[in-house]
Amino acid sequence: MQAGISASTHYAAVNQSLKDDDPALRSVILTALSDADPDTATTDAGKAQLLASVKNAINQQLRRDGYKGMVEAAYFSSFIIQTDQVDDGV
């Protein structure tokens, strides 16, 4: 799975927090993505759940690191799931 993620917020200070905490946020986002079931992530409901998990992971990390405010939503800017194709020789 490969995904580009964007986050939105109404808190001006959070925009700077997202930049300042970038390494930690990238890590929690990658963890949330790696925990996803690729079969579920292909459905609309699965994608919505994955974005909710990413948003929650971002907000938890911001709180852990002492930042005020939160992101209201996460969005896919790109989303690719590669399935293994097996050549059975036919």
Order of alpha helices (4+ residues) and beta strands (2+ residues): beta-alpha-alpha-alpha-beta
